[in-house]
Amino acid sequence: MNTTQALDRPTASTWPIAAAMLQFPSTLPDGSATVDQDAEGWAASLRQVTRAGFDHVDPYDAWLPLADLPPERLEEFRAVLADVGLAVPAVSIARRSVIEPGRGEVNLEYSHRAIEAAAAVGASVINTGLFQPLNAAQERALWFWTAQGPIDPPDDAETWDLAVSRIRELGEHAATVGLVLSLEMYEDTYLGTADSSVRFVTDVGHDAVGLNPDLGNLVRLLRPVEHWSSMVDKVAPHTNFLHAKNYTRSEDETTGAVVTAPAYLEAGVISYRSFLTTAIDHGFHGPITCEHYGGDGLSVCAANREYLRRVLPL
């Protein structure tokens, strides 16, 4: 690690650690959407985040798609953030793959609007990926990752090149408004393994584009996966943002059975103490968003935030 990287790096107490708004749906009990909710409705949800001890939030478009807010409502959202005392270090968009069959161009246009919205609320990172909407089997499953989801066409050079070109286009846009673009690792996409992710971001070849090694997306799979520490060694040099979540994982060598379940960061199979040490040694100093599925995910994320502050460098 060089001296410049050390100077740019926040401390354990100042590192931006955000809560993902995963626990808050985009459709309200009365059937209306959060994009049409009034400011007080937004504030009521965000106050739960501050009561959990967070001063940073990742709005996450599964809760509030900022890209769909007109300018006056985006300004209203900014005022709500200021009123409740939350900053936005990163904005994550999900299931808007720029190569989704039949919707790739629509998702590309949406992503451009999301970049502008992220810059408007003061973010430094826009996070996206190549994963697609859940299918019917995934919607029915208790844990959606236990059912097979969409698969990017393997060994399809034309689709790969289209993905690279469109992500580079987004990276160029992000750079013009002062953001970096982070690509979320996710199974069965072109960002579904460490090797493929490194190859992909290298092919994109833009300084504003890096990886979000959300290895929780991979270690939770009920199939063989590369050991997390091996993946970290490969992706750490390209990391510019991180979704932090963890899972227990048990593998039966006799039957091949795999069992996984969501876990607190310090209790899962991934050692985030080791993970972060490696990433920081390679110059990582980007924000971290805490995610958790199941139960009171916001409270779990709050506990995970405190764990991260204990293991980040002082």
Protein Blocks (a to p, Z undefined) as FASTA:
>chain_A
ZZklmmmpccfkloccdddfklpcfbdfkopafklpcfklmmmmmmmmmmnopabdcebj
mlmgfklpcfklmmmmmmmmmmnopacfbdcdehiafkbghilmmmmmmmmmmmmmmmmn
opabdcddfbdcddfklmmpmblmlpccddddehilklmmmmmmmmmmmmmmmmmnopac
dddddehiaklbfklmmmmmmmnopakbccdddfklmmmpccddddfklmmmmmmmmgcb
dcdddddddddfknopacdddddfklmmbdfklmmmmmmmnopacdcddddeehjlklmm
mmmmmmmmmmpcZZ
